[in-house]
Amino acid sequence: MKCTVCGACCVAPDISALNKPAGVPCDHLLADNKCAIYEDRPLVCRQYQADEVCLEIEAPTLDGRVRRLTALFA
């Protein structure tokens, strides 16, 4: 599945390689939900694959998407 550029995967989970706690936006997440260090992002980010969960969490705002993603996996 192609990434929907929703940004939720850069906010909801913790990303230990970047010392990013769960629920906090990654320091490298840009306003357009793209990654400022895309070419040099950590392996965990490179290995992430968009899937049907991305469609399940569709919401009009990033906060709404993060709440839905967190609810699915909490």
PyRosetta script that sets phi, psi and omega in degrees:
from pyrosetta import init, pose_from_sequence

init()
pose = pose_from_sequence("MKCTVCGACCVAPDISALNKPAGVPCDHLLADNKCAIYEDRPLVCRQYQADEVCLEIEAPTLDGRVRRLTALFA")
pose.set_psi(1, 142.5)
pose.set_omega(1, 179.0)
pose.set_phi(2, -80.6)
pose.set_psi(2, 141.4)
pose.set_omega(2, 178.0)
pose.set_phi(3, -59.1)
pose.set_psi(3, 138.0)
pose.set_omega(3, 178.6)
pose.set_phi(4, -93.1)
pose.set_psi(4, 1.2)
pose.set_omega(4, 179.8)
pose.set_phi(5, 54.9)
pose.set_psi(5, 42.4)
pose.set_omega(5, -179.9)
pose.set_phi(6, -82.1)
pose.set_psi(6, -24.3)
pose.set_omega(6, 178.1)
pose.set_phi(7, 86.3)
pose.set_psi(7, -10.0)
pose.set_omega(7, -175.8)
pose.set_phi(8, -61.8)
pose.set_psi(8, -34.3)
pose.set_omega(8, -179.4)
pose.set_phi(9, -69.6)
pose.set_psi(9, -12.8)
pose.set_omega(9, 178.2)
pose.set_phi(10, -99.8)
pose.set_psi(10, 3.4)
pose.set_omega(10, 179.9)
pose.set_phi(11, -124.0)
pose.set_psi(11, -54.1)
pose.set_omega(11, -171.0)
pose.set_phi(12, -62.8)
pose.set_psi(12, -51.8)
pose.set_omega(12, -176.1)
pose.set_phi(13, -81.2)
pose.set_psi(13, 160.8)
pose.set_omega(13, 170.1)
pose.set_phi(14, -80.8)
pose.set_psi(14, 146.5)
pose.set_omega(14, 178.1)
pose.set_phi(15, -126.5)
pose.set_psi(15, 91.3)
pose.set_omega(15, -172.9)
pose.set_phi(16, -62.1)
pose.set_psi(16, -31.7)
pose.set_omega(16, 179.2)
pose.set_phi(17, -61.5)
pose.set_psi(17, -21.9)
pose.set_omega(17, 179.5)
pose.set_phi(18, -113.0)
pose.set_psi(18, 8.7)
pose.set_omega(18, -176.7)
pose.set_phi(19, 54.3)
pose.set_psi(19, 37.9)
pose.set_omega(19, -178.2)
pose.set_phi(20, -103.1)
pose.set_psi(20, 118.4)
pose.set_omega(20, 177.3)
pose.set_phi(21, -75.1)
pose.set_psi(21, 159.6)
pose.set_omega(21, 177.4)
pose.set_phi(22, -61.1)
pose.set_psi(22, 141.0)
pose.set_omega(22, 176.3)
pose.set_phi(23, 83.9)
pose.set_psi(23, -0.5)
pose.set_omega(23, -179.8)
pose.set_phi(24, -112.3)
pose.set_psi(24, 129.7)
pose.set_omega(24, 178.9)
pose.set_phi(25, -59.5)
pose.set_psi(25, 139.2)
pose.set_omega(25, 175.1)
pose.set_phi(26, -60.8)
pose.set_psi(26, 140.9)
pose.set_omega(26, 178.4)
pose.set_phi(27, -59.6)
pose.set_psi(27, -21.1)
pose.set_omega(27, -176.3)
pose.set_phi(28, -97.1)
pose.set_psi(28, 1.7)
pose.set_omega(28, 178.9)
pose.set_phi(29, -77.9)
pose.set_psi(29, 119.3)
pose.set_omega(29, -178.7)
pose.set_phi(30, -85.0)
pose.set_psi(30, 168.1)
pose.set_omega(30, -178.5)
pose.set_phi(31, -59.0)
pose.set_psi(31, -28.0)
pose.set_omega(31, 179.7)
pose.set_phi(32, -91.3)
pose.set_psi(32, 14.2)
pose.set_omega(32, 180.0)
pose.set_phi(33, 66.7)
pose.set_psi(33, 20.5)
pose.set_omega(33, 174.5)
pose.set_phi(34, -101.2)
pose.set_psi(34, 168.0)
pose.set_omega(34, -175.2)
pose.set_phi(35, -97.7)
pose.set_psi(35, 128.5)
pose.set_omega(35, -179.8)
pose.set_phi(36, -71.0)
pose.set_psi(36, -21.8)
pose.set_omega(36, -179.9)
pose.set_phi(37, -117.8)
pose.set_psi(37, 33.7)
pose.set_omega(37, -173.4)
pose.set_phi(38, -48.4)
pose.set_psi(38, -47.7)
pose.set_omega(38, -177.5)
pose.set_phi(39, -67.8)
pose.set_psi(39, -24.7)
pose.set_omega(39, -177.0)
pose.set_phi(40, -116.6)
pose.set_psi(40, 16.8)
pose.set_omega(40, -176.5)
pose.set_phi(41, -64.3)
pose.set_psi(41, 154.9)
pose.set_omega(41, -178.8)
pose.set_phi(42, -64.4)
pose.set_psi(42, 161.5)
pose.set_omega(42, -178.6)
pose.set_phi(43, -56.4)
pose.set_psi(43, -40.8)
pose.set_omega(43, -179.3)
pose.set_phi(44, -58.5)
pose.set_psi(44, -37.1)
pose.set_omega(44, 178.2)
pose.set_phi(45, -73.7)
pose.set_psi(45, -37.9)
pose.set_omega(45, 178.9)
pose.set_phi(46, -64.3)
pose.set_psi(46, -34.7)
pose.set_omega(46, -176.7)
pose.set_phi(47, -82.2)
pose.set_psi(47, -13.9)
pose.set_omega(47, -179.1)
pose.set_phi(48, -63.8)
pose.set_psi(48, 132.6)
pose.set_omega(48, 178.5)
pose.set_phi(49, -117.8)
pose.set_psi(49, 123.9)
pose.set_omega(49, 174.8)
pose.set_phi(50, -61.2)
pose.set_psi(50, 141.8)
pose.set_omega(50, 179.1)
pose.set_phi(51, -144.2)
pose.set_psi(51, -166.7)
pose.set_omega(51, -176.1)
pose.set_phi(52, -63.3)
pose.set_psi(52, -20.5)
pose.set_omega(52, 176.5)
pose.set_phi(53, -60.6)
pose.set_psi(53, -35.6)
pose.set_omega(53, 178.8)
pose.set_phi(54, -58.6)
pose.set_psi(54, -37.3)
pose.set_omega(54, 178.2)
pose.set_phi(55, -75.1)
pose.set_psi(55, -33.0)
pose.set_omega(55, 179.8)
pose.set_phi(56, -64.7)
pose.set_psi(56, -30.2)
pose.set_omega(56, -174.5)
pose.set_phi(57, -97.4)
pose.set_psi(57, 4.4)
pose.set_omega(57, -178.9)
pose.set_phi(58, -51.0)
pose.set_psi(58, 128.4)
pose.set_omega(58, 177.8)
pose.set_phi(59, -153.2)
pose.set_psi(59, 159.4)
pose.set_omega(59, -175.4)
pose.set_phi(60, -69.1)
pose.set_psi(60, -19.9)
pose.set_omega(60, -178.5)
pose.set_phi(61, -126.1)
pose.set_psi(61, 157.1)
pose.set_omega(61, 177.4)
pose.set_phi(62, -61.3)
pose.set_psi(62, -42.6)
pose.set_omega(62, 178.3)
pose.set_phi(63, -57.7)
pose.set_psi(63, -42.3)
pose.set_omega(63, 178.5)
pose.set_phi(64, -63.9)
pose.set_psi(64, -40.8)
pose.set_omega(64, 179.1)
pose.set_phi(65, -66.1)
pose.set_psi(65, -41.9)
pose.set_omega(65, 179.5)
pose.set_phi(66, -64.1)
pose.set_psi(66, -42.2)
pose.set_omega(66, 177.8)
pose.set_phi(67, -59.5)
pose.set_psi(67, -42.8)
pose.set_omega(67, -179.2)
pose.set_phi(68, -67.5)
pose.set_psi(68, -43.0)
pose.set_omega(68, 179.6)
pose.set_phi(69, -64.0)
pose.set_psi(69, -43.6)
pose.set_omega(69, 178.8)
pose.set_phi(70, -62.7)
pose.set_psi(70, -41.6)
pose.set_omega(70, 179.1)
pose.set_phi(71, -63.2)
pose.set_psi(71, -36.1)
pose.set_omega(71, 179.7)
pose.set_phi(72, -66.8)
pose.set_psi(72, -35.0)
pose.set_omega(72, -172.8)
pose.set_phi(73, -112.9)
pose.set_psi(73, 5.1)
pose.set_omega(73, -179.4)
pose.set_phi(74, -80.6)
pose.dump_pdb("model.pdb")
